[in-house]
């Protein structure tokens, strides 16, 4: 087992926001000029966790749970009300200039590229901002260009890129200074299937070959399944669950799916089985509750009652398990 070396440590982080509220309408707008009402939002409420060197962590939770606020604290953009955050021995919001040399941040809905200039010019400006040596810059850019298939994109203004092209360039921009830690805040939002696969493949390669520590926030559970070794669930500003994906499947994956191809009549189902809507004539898709009926017993039951020609077993989708988590923790 590898020795655990914490690169990121958050301890009892609190952050509150005051949000102005008013009713709709002209009268309410006029009253708000003289008397405003505010609600207090607890974005982070005693948040604590640590991440080891080289880990790939999926950071999940519903909208408003505190994911983006956490990323902003860790990147030094946001100062918490209280608590400690130490990343590579530094406090991000107190030592921002030194801190940003070791981190890369990608916000899926924000851009660090200059809109009207070619991507290559944006990269050159970022090189100068991070004081990257020219030889190192050329080496890293050549690697990123090959792995992310940037090619002609370097000569294209950011405003003329498709969303998938722009996200590949955004990821490259965050890595030009060879950071040790990469924060990805919904990096595949709005991307097509091909672009998502390209981004996932690149991040996986980066972690495997360079040991880059990755913290990923996303609502796309396929990102989580493809990239994350460990999952943190945040809700109401607190960590509710810390588990690896295998543990998550053991805890929330009691229901298996059997896809059975058969000849003759539809097989009779036992207690603990349920026929799913995507079944067809000659092909039954069956949900099996493995708490009520073991998988071998379910397969034996079907084989005794039908002429089975093919059979496949699948775990429940990660989305289904995450939904079960949300229900359990009432978030």
C-alpha positions as CSV (number, residue, x, y, z in Angstrom):
1,X,0.0,0.0,0.0
2,X,1.2,3.5,-0.9
3,X,2.0,5.8,2.0
4,X,-0.8,8.4,2.4
5,X,0.6,11.9,1.8
6,X,-2.1,14.6,2.1
7,X,-1.7,17.3,-0.5
8,X,-5.1,18.9,0.3
9,X,-6.4,19.3,3.9
10,X,-9.6,21.1,4.8
11,X,-10.7,21.4,8.4
12,X,-14.0,22.9,9.7
13,X,-14.4,25.3,6.8
14,X,-17.4,27.7,7.2
15,X,-18.7,30.2,4.6
16,X,-21.9,32.1,4.8
17,X,-23.5,34.4,2.2
18,X,-26.1,37.1,2.6
19,X,-28.6,37.0,-0.3
20,X,-31.1,39.9,-0.9
21,X,-34.7,38.7,-1.3
22,X,-37.9,40.5,-2.4
23,X,-41.2,39.8,-4.0
24,X,-41.8,40.4,-7.7
25,X,-43.5,43.6,-8.8
26,X,-42.9,47.3,-9.0
27,X,-44.2,48.0,-5.5
28,X,-41.8,45.4,-3.9
29,X,-38.9,46.9,-5.9
30,X,-39.7,50.4,-4.6
31,X,-39.9,49.2,-1.0
32,X,-36.6,47.3,-1.4
33,X,-34.9,50.7,-2.1
34,X,-35.5,51.7,1.5
35,X,-35.7,48.4,3.3
36,X,-33.9,45.2,2.1
37,X,-34.5,41.8,3.4
38,X,-31.7,39.2,3.4
39,X,-31.4,35.5,3.9
40,X,-28.3,33.9,5.2
41,X,-27.0,30.9,3.1
42,X,-24.6,28.5,4.7
43,X,-22.6,27.4,1.6
44,X,-20.0,25.5,3.7
45,X,-20.8,24.4,7.2
46,X,-17.9,22.7,8.9
47,X,-16.5,21.1,5.8
48,X,-13.6,18.7,6.4
49,X,-11.7,16.3,4.1
50,X,-8.2,15.5,2.8
51,X,-6.9,14.3,-0.5
52,X,-3.7,12.3,-1.0
53,X,-1.1,12.9,-3.7
54,X,-2.1,11.3,-7.0
55,X,-5.7,10.6,-6.0
56,X,-8.6,11.2,-8.4
57,X,-11.6,12.3,-6.4
58,X,-15.2,12.7,-7.6
59,X,-16.9,15.5,-5.6
60,X,-20.6,15.2,-6.0
61,X,-23.8,16.7,-4.6
62,X,-26.9,18.5,-5.7
63,X,-27.0,22.1,-7.0
64,X,-26.3,24.5,-4.1
65,X,-24.5,21.8,-2.0
66,X,-21.3,23.8,-1.8
67,X,-19.1,22.2,-4.5
68,X,-18.1,25.3,-6.4
69,X,-17.6,27.2,-3.2
70,X,-15.2,24.5,-2.1
71,X,-13.2,24.8,-5.4
72,X,-13.1,28.6,-4.9
73,X,-11.7,28.2,-1.4
74,X,-9.1,25.7,-2.5
75,X,-8.0,27.8,-5.4
76,X,-7.7,30.9,-3.2
77,X,-10.5,32.9,-4.9
78,X,-12.7,32.7,-1.8
79,X,-11.8,33.4,1.8
80,X,-13.8,31.3,4.3
81,X,-15.3,32.8,7.5
82,X,-13.4,30.3,9.6
83,X,-11.6,27.0,9.4
84,X,-8.3,25.9,7.8
85,X,-7.3,24.9,4.3
86,X,-3.7,23.7,3.7
87,X,-2.7,22.7,0.2
88,X,1.0,21.7,-0.4
89,X,1.8,23.5,2.9
90,X,0.2,26.8,2.0
91,X,-3.1,28.6,2.8
92,X,-4.5,29.4,-0.6
93,X,-6.1,32.8,0.0
94,X,-3.0,34.0,2.0
95,X,-0.3,32.9,-0.5
96,X,-2.1,33.1,-3.8
97,X,0.9,33.9,-6.0
98,X,2.8,30.9,-4.8
99,X,-0.3,28.7,-4.7
100,X,-1.4,29.2,-8.3
101,X,1.9,27.9,-9.5
102,X,1.0,24.5,-8.3
103,X,-2.7,24.3,-9.3
104,X,-4.8,24.3,-12.4
105,X,-8.5,25.1,-12.4
106,X,-11.1,24.6,-15.1
107,X,-14.6,26.0,-14.6
108,X,-17.0,24.5,-17.2
109,X,-19.1,27.6,-17.4
110,X,-16.2,30.2,-17.3
111,X,-13.3,30.8,-19.7
112,X,-9.7,31.8,-19.2
113,X,-9.2,32.3,-22.9
114,X,-9.3,35.8,-24.5
115,X,-12.4,35.8,-26.7
116,X,-11.2,37.6,-29.8
117,X,-7.6,36.4,-30.2
118,X,-6.3,33.0,-31.4
119,X,-6.0,30.4,-28.7
120,X,-2.2,30.3,-29.2
121,X,-2.0,34.0,-28.2
122,X,-4.0,33.3,-25.0
123,X,-1.6,30.4,-24.2
124,X,1.5,32.7,-24.7
125,X,0.0,35.3,-22.4
126,X,-0.6,32.6,-19.7
127,X,3.0,31.4,-20.2
128,X,4.2,34.9,-19.4
129,X,1.8,35.3,-16.4
130,X,3.0,32.1,-14.9
131,X,6.7,32.8,-15.8
132,X,7.1,29.5,-17.6
133,X,10.5,29.1,-19.2
134,X,10.3,29.0,-23.0
135,X,11.8,25.6,-23.4
136,X,9.4,24.1,-20.8
137,X,6.4,25.9,-22.4
138,X,7.2,24.5,-25.9
139,X,7.6,21.0,-24.5
140,X,4.4,21.1,-22.5
141,X,2.4,22.7,-25.3
142,X,3.6,20.0,-27.8
143,X,2.4,17.3,-25.4
144,X,-0.9,18.9,-24.8
145,X,-1.4,19.6,-28.5
146,X,-0.9,16.0,-29.3
147,X,-3.0,14.5,-26.5
148,X,-5.9,16.9,-26.8
149,X,-5.8,17.2,-30.6
150,X,-5.5,20.9,-30.6
151,X,-3.7,21.4,-33.9
152,X,-5.4,24.1,-36.0
153,X,-7.3,25.3,-32.9
154,X,-4.2,27.2,-31.7
155,X,-4.7,29.6,-34.7
156,X,-8.5,30.0,-34.1
157,X,-10.1,32.8,-32.0
158,X,-11.8,31.4,-28.9
159,X,-15.2,32.9,-30.0
160,X,-15.1,30.6,-33.1
161,X,-14.6,27.4,-31.3
162,X,-17.3,24.8,-30.6
163,X,-18.0,24.0,-26.9
164,X,-16.1,20.8,-27.1
165,X,-13.1,22.5,-28.8
166,X,-13.1,25.3,-26.3
167,X,-13.2,22.9,-23.3
168,X,-10.1,21.0,-24.7
169,X,-8.3,24.4,-25.0
170,X,-9.4,25.4,-21.5
171,X,-8.0,22.2,-20.0
172,X,-4.7,22.8,-21.9
173,X,-4.6,26.4,-20.6
174,X,-4.9,25.2,-17.0
175,X,-1.9,22.8,-17.5
176,X,0.6,25.0,-19.3
177,X,2.5,25.6,-16.1
178,X,2.6,21.9,-15.2
179,X,0.5,22.1,-11.9
180,X,0.6,19.3,-9.4
181,X,-3.1,19.6,-8.7
182,X,-6.0,20.0,-11.1
183,X,-9.5,21.2,-10.0
184,X,-12.2,20.4,-12.6
185,X,-15.6,22.0,-12.0
186,X,-18.0,20.4,-14.4
187,X,-15.5,20.2,-17.3
188,X,-17.8,18.1,-19.6
189,X,-21.0,20.2,-19.2
190,X,-22.7,20.5,-22.6
191,X,-20.2,18.4,-24.4
192,X,-21.1,15.8,-27.0
193,X,-20.2,12.1,-26.4
194,X,-17.0,12.2,-28.5
195,X,-15.7,15.3,-26.7
196,X,-16.5,13.8,-23.3
197,X,-14.6,10.6,-24.1
198,X,-11.6,12.7,-25.3
199,X,-11.6,14.8,-22.1
200,X,-11.9,11.7,-19.8
201,X,-9.1,9.9,-21.6
202,X,-6.8,12.8,-21.3
203,X,-7.4,13.4,-17.6
204,X,-6.9,9.7,-17.0
205,X,-3.6,9.7,-18.9
206,X,-2.5,12.9,-17.0
207,X,-3.1,11.2,-13.7
208,X,-1.4,7.9,-14.7
209,X,1.7,9.3,-16.4
210,X,2.4,12.4,-14.3
211,X,0.7,11.6,-11.0
212,X,-1.4,14.8,-11.1
213,X,-3.9,15.0,-8.3
214,X,-7.4,15.5,-9.6
215,X,-10.6,16.7,-7.9
216,X,-13.6,16.6,-10.1
217,X,-17.0,18.1,-9.6
218,X,-19.7,17.0,-12.0
219,X,-23.4,16.0,-12.4
220,X,-22.4,13.5,-15.1
221,X,-22.1,10.2,-13.3
222,X,-20.3,8.7,-16.3
223,X,-17.4,11.1,-15.5
224,X,-17.4,9.8,-12.0
225,X,-17.4,6.2,-13.1
226,X,-14.7,6.8,-15.7
227,X,-12.3,8.9,-13.6
228,X,-12.8,8.7,-9.9
229,X,-11.2,6.3,-7.5
230,X,-12.9,7.9,-4.5
231,X,-16.2,9.7,-4.1
232,X,-17.0,12.5,-1.7
233,X,-20.7,13.4,-1.3
234,X,-21.4,16.9,-0.1
235,X,-24.8,18.2,1.1
236,X,-25.8,21.3,3.0
237,X,-22.1,22.3,3.1
238,X,-20.9,19.2,4.8
239,X,-19.3,15.9,3.7
240,X,-22.0,13.2,4.1
241,X,-20.2,10.2,2.6
242,X,-16.5,9.3,1.8
243,X,-16.2,6.1,-0.2
244,X,-14.5,4.4,-3.1
245,X,-16.7,3.4,-6.0
246,X,-16.6,-0.3,-5.2
247,X,-17.9,0.5,-1.7
248,X,-20.6,2.7,-3.1
249,X,-21.7,-0.2,-5.4
250,X,-21.8,-2.6,-2.4
251,X,-23.8,-0.2,-0.4
252,X,-26.3,1.0,-3.0
253,X,-26.0,-1.6,-5.7
254,X,-28.2,-4.4,-4.2
255,X,-30.3,-4.4,-7.4
256,X,-28.8,-6.1,-10.4
257,X,-30.1,-6.2,-13.9
258,X,-30.4,-9.4,-15.9
259,X,-30.8,-9.3,-19.6
260,X,-32.1,-12.6,-20.8
261,X,-32.5,-13.7,-24.4
262,X,-34.8,-16.8,-24.6
263,X,-36.9,-18.9,-26.9
264,X,-40.5,-19.7,-26.3
265,X,-42.9,-18.0,-23.8
266,X,-41.8,-15.2,-21.4
267,X,-40.3,-16.9,-18.3
268,X,-42.2,-16.8,-15.1
269,X,-40.6,-14.5,-12.5
270,X,-39.9,-15.3,-8.9
271,X,-40.3,-13.0,-5.8
272,X,-37.4,-10.5,-5.9
273,X,-37.6,-10.1,-9.6
274,X,-39.3,-7.4,-11.7
275,X,-39.7,-7.1,-15.5
276,X,-38.3,-3.7,-16.7
277,X,-40.1,-1.6,-19.4
278,X,-37.3,-2.0,-22.0
279,X,-38.1,-5.7,-22.3
280,X,-39.0,-7.1,-25.8
281,X,-40.4,-10.3,-27.2
282,X,-37.6,-12.8,-26.8
283,X,-35.6,-10.6,-24.5
284,X,-36.4,-9.9,-20.9
285,X,-34.7,-7.2,-18.9
286,X,-35.2,-8.1,-15.2
287,X,-34.4,-6.2,-12.0
288,X,-33.2,-8.6,-9.3
289,X,-33.2,-7.5,-5.6
290,X,-30.2,-9.4,-4.4
291,X,-31.3,-8.9,-0.8
292,X,-34.5,-11.0,-1.4
293,X,-33.0,-13.3,-4.0
294,X,-29.3,-14.1,-4.7
295,X,-28.1,-13.7,-8.2
296,X,-27.2,-17.4,-8.7
297,X,-30.6,-18.4,-7.5
298,X,-32.3,-15.9,-9.9
299,X,-30.3,-17.3,-12.8
300,X,-31.1,-20.9,-11.9
301,X,-34.8,-20.0,-11.6
302,X,-34.8,-18.5,-15.1
303,X,-32.9,-21.4,-16.7
304,X,-35.3,-23.9,-15.2
305,X,-38.3,-22.1,-16.7
306,X,-37.2,-20.9,-20.0
307,X,-34.9,-21.9,-22.9
308,X,-32.2,-19.3,-22.2
309,X,-29.9,-18.6,-25.2
310,X,-28.0,-15.7,-23.7
311,X,-27.7,-13.9,-20.4
312,X,-25.9,-10.8,-19.2
313,X,-25.6,-9.3,-15.7
314,X,-25.1,-5.6,-15.0
315,X,-24.7,-3.4,-12.0
316,X,-27.2,-0.6,-11.5
317,X,-26.3,2.7,-13.3
318,X,-24.2,5.0,-11.1
319,X,-27.0,7.6,-11.5
320,X,-29.4,5.3,-9.8
321,X,-27.0,4.7,-6.9
322,X,-26.4,8.4,-6.5
323,X,-30.1,9.0,-6.4
324,X,-30.4,6.5,-3.6
325,X,-27.7,8.4,-1.7
326,X,-29.6,11.6,-2.1
327,X,-32.7,10.0,-0.8
328,X,-30.9,8.5,2.2
329,X,-29.3,11.8,3.2
330,X,-32.4,13.9,2.3
331,X,-30.5,16.3,0.1
